Amino acid sequence: MKMMWQLLQAYFFPCLYCGSLQGTKALLCERCARQLEYYEHEQGLFHYNEAPYPIFALYEWNPGQSDLLSSTVLALKQGQRREAWNHYAQKFSQKRMALNMTPSKKIRFVPAPSSSGHKDHAFAHAEALAKHFSGEVVPCLKKLKKKSQRGGNRQQRQRLRLGLDEKYSEVSKDSTDTLWVFVDDILTTGSTAHAAYEVLGSPTHFEVWVLGRRSLSCGASRYLL
Ligand SMILES: [Zn+2]
């Protein structure tokens, strides 16, 4: 019986939120997927102008507000989930198009580096976006070993944690016909995104695209960048 259920699950992915097997696509059933739209921006994407570059998010995520959105985000963080990331990347692209914001430049998607050095969900997200925007994935960032973090402010310490992969030592050259897009799943303080911006040499054309912007509680300053 257990094996039968496992076999069924392999063919009919149940909705991760309600368990329904009906019309499940990109982790959710149709009903839950419609409910998730409630957390999208009514005119397209959430757009934040709090850094020297624009930040775009498909959802605004307040973990205490929606179990549905939280479950979806957590599920997307497990494994590669390429099909699901493809679904959200397509949604992102449709919304950019609806906003008439289809970039004319060649886009280089730079995923947030994983701690393990292996491809993780940020890479899967970047890969899916690259497909929908005919761009290129440039996994040029790497996490540096945690040493020499003493001294300096939070921003300086964060910057020390990221570096350029030796294979991509040429990438920091600014180019007017390239749009650099830093990709992550969730943006919280934005400090990793800002570290990426600096490590890439503060390119003129730089944006941050994420699935969700996590709202900060406790009155923490948003300008922790
Ligand atoms: Zn459902």
Boltz pocket constraint, residues with backbone or C-beta under 6 A from the ligand:
constraints:
  - pocket:
      binder: B
      contacts: [[A, 15], [A, 16], [A, 17], [A, 18], [A, 19], [A, 20], [A, 28], [A, 29], [A, 30], [A, 31], [A, 32], [A, 33]]
      max_distance: 6.0
